[in-house]
Amino acid sequence: MKEKGDYETSFFKLGMDRIQEALVFGLMLVFIFAVVYSGMDWTYKIGIGVLVFTLVTVATMANQALKIQREQDKKRKQ
């Protein structure tokens, strides 16, 4: 189980492990390239932005909920 000190090298300080942060960072990069370098209509760009924001928010919330659950399980075992 990871402790608080394991996330000190984290780039985003989201408290996620490195794989999750890499996926979130990749999703952000894809969004930036889709918005800046594509000739898509603005409605599609806004839709992609909303989707990316939602996925990042849900991933962060799920990670925090998992941390809380682990802490509660740890307290129950004591």
Secondary structure, DSSP 8 states (H G I E B T S, - for coil): ---GGGGTT-SS-SS--HHHHHHHHHHHHHHHHHHHS----HHHHHHHHHHHHHHHHHHHHHHHHHHHHHHHHHHHH-
